[in-house]
């Protein structure tokens, strides 16, 4: 199933498929929570359809052997690799397996598909191993790479692929779409916290993160006021929520900086402006700047090393608000 915001990219791909001009390596840049996996799978199914997508108006027929196997998740010519868990890298062994798949003959006599979900999570050795295959593409093998951004992708990989960017809908559009799915009204700040990615926003609410974040934010804003009560409450809530809570709080600190500079519109925390105003009133621009920087550093550190003592490091970060004059 495709989502409305994917139509433009999908139509571009359909055109290339119809003309037989699909590049052997497609790179789709799209955030998590954009339904990018669904879009990549739809492309895979279309390419693998035995009735030929071109004859079917550019869509998989849904009834052939290939389509049936694909729907059952057992298509022998469809291969997927992804990080074992969030924050982990794709290792060189997984990529070597891809390279072996790439040179195998097709089980059903059609194309082979190799989908790399999280291409930006490949380590350098893994990326270099893939590069060789992308440079000398075996025939009948379609690579699909998914990445959240180009920042962590080797430029050499990037330059070997045909790049597509999946734009997220406008905030109000995302808000309306999620409200329709959930049959309830939602806050604009929830949309903004999730970069306007519709599925990420929906899951944020479905999983109760919006309620937990509201509680965390209230405790955080309270803590920022001297005499800094509740440090361990904030640290506990952050730790329970996971390190991505640091990202949300860093958005809050950036909102506070903007507020101090007189910017009052288009802040992420559009429904929590009283908290922004309160916190902006008690912190100096220097603390805000330094602590935002530290929050981002800590976020990256915890993202790369999931084994670290999160609570201890967050307590340490929070202490930074109290140590400034
Ligand atoms: Zn089919």
Boltz pocket constraint, residues with backbone or C-beta under 6 A from the ligand:
constraints:
  - pocket:
      binder: B
      contacts: [[A, 45], [A, 48], [A, 49], [A, 50], [A, 51], [A, 52], [A, 60], [A, 61], [A, 62], [A, 63], [A, 64], [A, 65], [A, 66], [A, 67]]
      max_distance: 6.0
